[in-house]
Amino acid sequence: MSDRAPQWVERRLPTEESVQLIDLVRDIAQREIVPGAAEEEEAGRFPREIFTLLSESGLLGLPYDSEHGGGDQPYEVYLQVLEELSAARLTVGLGVSVHSLACHGLAGYGTKEQRAEHLPSMLSGGLLGAYCLSEPASGSDAASLRTKAVRDGDDWVITGTKAWITHGGIADFYTVLARTGAEGARGITAFLVPGDAAGLSAAVPEKKMGMKGSPTAQLHFDGVRIPDARRIGEEGQGFAIALSALDSGRLGIAACAIGVAQGALNEALGYATGRKQFGRPIADFQGLRFMLADMATRIEAGRALYLEAARLRDAGRPFSRQAAMAKLFCTDAAMQVTTDAVQVLGGYGYTQDFPVERLMREAKVLQIVEGTNQIQRMVIARHLAGPESR
């Protein structure tokens, strides 16, 4: 790891409050997250105490209304917080993004009574959320999900299996999409399921190439009974709620990707300016200088792209196309930048003594989650040229 002091990103923030917020996040990251990140990732340890600290610091509900415990922050600011956290440890940054995604449905589509009852604990009460859309046979084709919710009086009984669930088995609540009607998107409804619901169990977490500290597991719903009061939105509205959440979630992934890339660039710069060959720092050699310049340019371009999409969202304007573009570009950029960072460090970059090999492994998943980059290209093309001919 580089001995150089952190090279802070110069950010254009809208208020003095947001400047202080970023300073708080950086302080928490350097004191509480960075020191144990490598060891804990290698051990596969989830840092629940960090999420408790983030909740106590008001950082788990930033883009939501303060009326229910949120931070009243625009997405432009919230995403830059995610970037800072992800530069320190992706398990934390992505975990905050997933938690925010899990809160989206209730915050945007819940009744006044539901929001008052559940949101304060979800946003600032120390709880951790997860989002349940994907299934073993339903990933990119999310509208074909098979998990069922059957009405039984004033309750719903949920049966089925969800897959690739971040925080699976450790979350306090799950936003669950289940089929309540006919085949296709219009037969899906959203529910808020407690993590300790009877009949809900988690499989052994997946063994992954990266993000080992963040549990990803299948969830089994064996006749999980919940009251109708935990249904989010109208019956059959679930898929629309899911798509709305994913548009925002894709911006979260984009910001996480730029954080990982920035962390890799910082390590590469620290190494290149300190490592000497042929009597001078390797950063003096044009081949490496150009590589570093390309890495920095990709990061700046990605940051500008996700922030522009966030500003559209904050202004209440359509941003779905821009969110897909940001997710696509930023995650591809992170993969390229982390790969280049390993190359800058040479043989050392391939060892666990330096963090760039971990960052490279972690970057890969960002091209897959919340809609693969092939799906993002489909979304963008539909905005440009209309739906495909059938």
Salt bridges, closest charged atoms under 4 A:
ASP27 OD2 - ARG31 NE 2.82
GLU32 OE2 - ARG31 NH1 2.88
GLU40 OE2 - ARG45 NH1 3.07
GLU40 OE1 - ARG89 NH1 2.69
GLU41 OE2 - ARG89 NE 2.70
GLU49 OE1 - ARG45 NH2 3.13
GLU67 OE2 - HIS68 NE2 3.86
GLU76 OE2 - ARG311 NH2 3.03
GLU83 OE2 - ARG11 NH2 3.01
GLU83 OE2 - ARG303 NH2 2.57
GLU84 OE2 - ARG11 NE 2.95
GLU84 OE2 - ARG26 NH2 2.90
GLU117 OE1 - HIS118 NE2 3.75
GLU135 OE2 - LYS162 NZ 2.95
ASP152 OD2 - ARG225 NH2 2.88
ASP155 OD2 - ARG225 NH1 3.31
ASP172 OD2 - ARG48 NH2 2.66
GLU183 OE1 - ARG146 NH1 2.71
ASP228 OD2 - ARG151 NH2 3.81
ASP228 OD1 - ARG231 NE 2.82
GLU235 OE2 - ARG151 NH1 3.37
ASP247 OD1 - ARG250 NH1 3.90
GLU300 OE1 - ARG303 NH1 3.69
ASP332 OD2 - ARG377 NH2 3.30
GLU357 OE1 - ARG361 NE 2.94
GLU362 OE2 - ARG358 NH1 3.60
GLU388 OE1 - ARG382 NE 3.04
